[in-house]
Amino acid sequence: MTDQQNTASAGGAQLVGAPGRPARSFWDDSQRRPECRHWIGDERQFCKEANGVRLFIPGRRCPLHTPAALQGKPEPQPGPGWPIFRKEAT
């Protein structure tokens, strides 16, 4: 086994790489097109919707699987931003 090919059986994360290239994690989706990574348990697969996908803390989600949508709440609307009366610390 080389540095570039670490397997889960060796106790580490599964890394995929070729000699001379940096290894990347199996879950690293920076090289793939953005798609919804919500796990649908009944279907035993990821959603994989590609339209309207945004990045959230739990991962990339389509409009049907955003944290607010899963809770049955409306999406939060963008607010005014930093309040006028607050000053930035210098």
N, C-alpha and C positions, 0 to 999 in steps of 0.2 A: 504494500500500500504506500502511495506517495503522499506528499504534503497536499497535493492538489485534489486528491480523491479521498475524502474522509467519509466513512459510512456510518450509518446509525448504529450498526452492530458494534462499532468501536467506541460507542458512548458519546459521540459528538453529533452535531447537526449534519444532515446530509448535504454535502457540498458537491457541486459538479464543476469540473474544470479540466482543461487539458494542460499538458506540460508547457510552461512558458506563458500561460495565461492565468490571471488571478481567478481563484475559485469564487463562485457565486452561490448563494443559498438557493435551495429549491423554491423557497417562498418569495424570493426577490422578483417582484413583478415590474421592475423598472425597464426591462427590455421588451416587455410585451405590451400590446395595446391595452389601454385601461378597460377593465371589465368589472362588473359587480362581483365581489367575493363573498356575498352572503350565502351561508350554507343552508340549503333547503333540506331538512332532515327527512321528510316524507319521500322525497325523490332521490335522496342520497347523492346530491350533486350541488355544485355551486350554481348561482343564478346565471352568471356570465353575460348579462345584458351589457351592451356597449354604448347605448344612447343615454346621454345625460348623466354619466358617471362622474361623481365628485369624490374627493378624498376626505374621509372622516377619521377620527381616532381609531375606530375598530377596523378601518380599511376602506377600500373603494366601494362605494354603494351607488346603485341606481335610484331613481326617484321613488320606487316602490319599497326599497329596503333601507332608507335613511333611518337614523335613530328615532326621529320624530314620527315617521310613518309607521314604524314598528310599534310605537306606543299609541298610535291612533290620534296623534296630535297634529295640528297644522305646522308647516315649516316656519321657523322663526323668520321674521322679516328684517331686512337690514335696517339698523337704526341710524341715528345721527352721528355716531362715532364718539370721539373723545369730547366730553362736555366742555363748553366754552369757559366756564368758571374755573376749571382745573388747570394748573400750571405744571409743565413738565419739570421734573427734578433736574437741576443742573449741577 
